[in-house]
Amino acid sequence: MGFSLGMIVEGSVTILLAVTIGYCVLLNHRLKRLHADRETLAKMVGDLVQATSLANAAVMELKTAALQADTSLQDRIAEAGRCETELAGQVAVGSQLVQKIARITAAAKTQQGVPALEAVPEVPKAKTPEPVEPQNRLQSALQQLAMRPGIGGKAA
C-alpha cells in the first residue's frame, strides 16, 4: 500500500488545518465588522445622550416660559377683575346721576308749568357701590335748589 497510515493522518491534519485557517479568516472579518459596529454604536449612544440633554434643557425652558406666561396671565386677569369692578361702580354712579338729573329737570319743568314726562325710565341698576360723601352733598344741594320757591329751579 502506497499510502501509509501516517500519510493519511498527516493529510487529514493538513485538511483540518486549512479549514481552521479559513474559518479563522472568516471570524476575523466578522470581528472587524463587529468592532466597527461597536464604534458606530458608541457614537450613536453619545449622540443620543447629547440629544437627551438638549431635550431636557428645552423642556426646562418651556416650563419656565409656561410659568412666566401663567403669572402674566393671572396678573392680567386680576387687573381685568379690578377694572370690571371699577367700571361697574362707575356705571352705577352714572346711572344714579342720570336719574337725579332727570328728576331735577322734571321738577323744574313742572314748576315752570311745562308738563313733565309721564315716567322717567328706570335704568337697570348694576352693583351699587356705597354712596360717597361728595355725591351726597351734591344731591342735597340740588334738592335744596329745586325746593326753593323763589328760584324755581332756575339759575341765579
For each residue, the residues with C-beta under 8 A, 3 or more apart:
1: 4
2:
3: 7 8
4: 1 7 8
5: 8 9
6: 9 10
7: 3 4 10 11
8: 3 4 5 11 12
9: 5 6 12 13
10: 6 7 13 14
11: 7 8 14 15
12: 8 9 15 16
13: 9 10 16 17
14: 10 11 17 18
15: 11 12 18 19
16: 12 13 19 20
17: 13 14 20 21
18: 14 15 21 22
19: 15 16 22 23
20: 16 17 23 24
21: 17 18 24 25
22: 18 19 25 26
23: 19 20 26 27
24: 20 21 27 28
25: 21 22 28 29
26: 22 23 29 30
27: 23 24 30 31
28: 24 25 31 32
29: 25 26 32 33
30: 26 27 33 34
31: 27 28 34 35
32: 28 29 35 36
33: 29 30 36 37
34: 30 31 37 38
35: 31 32 38 39
36: 32 33 39 40
37: 33 34 40 41
38: 34 35 41 42
39: 35 36 42 43
40: 36 37 43 44
41: 37 38 44 45
42: 38 39 45 46
43: 39 40 46 47
44: 40 41 47 48
45: 41 42 48 49
46: 42 43 49 50
47: 43 44 50 51
48: 44 45 51 52
49: 45 46 52 53
50: 46 47 53 54
51: 47 48 54 55
52: 48 49 55 56
53: 49 50 56 57
54: 50 51 57 58
55: 51 52 58 59
56: 52 53 59 60
57: 53 54 60 61
58: 54 55 61 62
59: 55 56 62 63
60: 56 57 63 64
61: 57 58 64 65
62: 58 59 65 66
63: 59 60 66 67
64: 60 61 67 68
65: 61 62 68 69
66: 62 63 69 70
67: 63 64 70 71
68: 64 65 71 72
69: 65 66 72 73
70: 66 67 73 74
71: 67 68 74 75
72: 68 69 75 76
73: 69 70 76 77
74: 70 71 77 78
75: 71 72 78 79
76: 72 73 79 80
77: 73 74 80 81
78: 74 75 81 82
79: 75 76 82 83
80: 76 77 83 84
81: 77 78 84 85
82: 78 79 85 86
83: 79 80 86 87
84: 80 81 87 88
85: 81 82 88 89
86: 82 83 89 90
87: 83 84 90 91
88: 84 85 91 92 126 127
89: 85 86 92 93 127 129
90: 86 87 93 94
91: 87 88 94 95 126
92: 88 89 95 96 125 126 127 128 129
93: 89 90 96 97 129 135
94: 90 91 97 98
95: 91 92 98 99 123 124 125 126
96: 92 93 99 100 128 135
97: 93 94 100 101
98: 94 95 101 102 123
99: 95 96 102 103 120 122 123
100: 96 97 103 104 139 142
101: 97 98 104 105
102: 98 99 105 106 120
103: 99 100 106 107 120
104: 100 101 107 108 142 146 153
105: 101 102 108 109
106: 102 103 109 110 116 117 120
107: 103 104 110 111 116 146 153
108: 104 105 111 112 146 152 153 154
109: 105 106 112 114 115 116
110: 106 107 113 114 115 116
111: 107 108 152 153
112: 108 109 152 153
113: 110
114: 109 110
115: 109 110
116: 106 107 109 110
117: 106 120
118:
119:
120: 99 102 103 106 117
121:
122: 99
123: 95 98 99
124: 95
125: 92 95 128
126: 88 91 92 95
127: 88 89 92
128: 92 96 125
129: 89 92 93 132
130:
131: 135 136
132: 129 135 136
133: 136 137
134: 137 138
135: 93 96 131 132 138 139
136: 131 132 133 139 140
137: 133 134 140 141
138: 134 135 141 142
139: 100 135 136 142 143
140: 136 137 143 144
141: 137 138 144 145
142: 100 104 138 139 145 146
143: 139 140 146 147
144: 140 141 147 148
145: 141 142 148 151 153
146: 104 107 108 142 143 153
147: 143 144
148: 144 145 151 152
149: 152
150:
151: 145 148 154 156
152: 108 111 112 148 149
153: 104 107 108 111 112 145 146
154: 108 151
155:
156: 151
